[in-house]
């Protein structure tokens, strides 16, 4: 029983890497033109804020996609029991990985949109919104476009608990590291 739970946790974290990687990669690639072009919403606040840029969005999403392709290739040389491939069909795998990584970036942007509506400025923190919105939107898109894959890999107690319990800690740890090395102005 314990081995099966550990196996489920490892598999879930392995398969979530293309969702987890885009946000920290966006910090590295960020800068340049904001996605909202500096415009305000009807409430007078920025739509997304200065921290959400086109370069960061696409750099982050493409990083998740490329990393997922490398994972998929590497999975053929690793124990499938612990490190499954996303698909043996490369066309399917690339579409799935694009949905995962772009979904994460869309979720992060949607979280920023909500934070602006709440009056939280760019760089401000919103507990759980920052840590989970990117996962929720990515999962929603995966479910919409790849329902069987989603249900097979993520719709189980171990995966759900793993993602919703560990993601906030992983998110926090990555942000602290980015802050310590000077990539972020705040550690959240």
JOBELDA-V386804 format. One line per field, one symbol per residue. phi: phi as a letter, one per 20 degrees, with the letter a starting at -180 (. if undefined). psi: psi as a letter, one per 40 degrees, with the letter a starting at -180 (. if undefined). burial: # if it has 9 or more other ideal C-beta (glycine too) atoms within 8 Angstrom, else .. A space follows every 50 residues. Layout:
BEGIN
phi=???
psi=???
burial=???
END
This chain:
BEGIN
phi=.ffffffffffffgfegfeffgffffffefonffgelmedefenegfcof fddfffffffffffffffffgfffffddfggdcfefaeefffffffffff ffffffffffffgffffenefgnfdcgmffecffffffffffffecgffg ffedebgffffgffeeggffgfffffffffenececec
psi=dddddddddddddddededdddddddddeiiahidefeiiieeeiiddie ehiddddddddddddddddddddddeeihdddgiidiehddddddddddd dddddddddddddddddeehiheiihhddddedddddddddddddgdddd dddegidddddddeddddddddddddddddeedidif.
burial=....#.#####################.##...###....#...#####. ###############.###.##.##......######....######### #################....#...#..###############.##..## #.##...###.###.###.###.###.##....#....
END
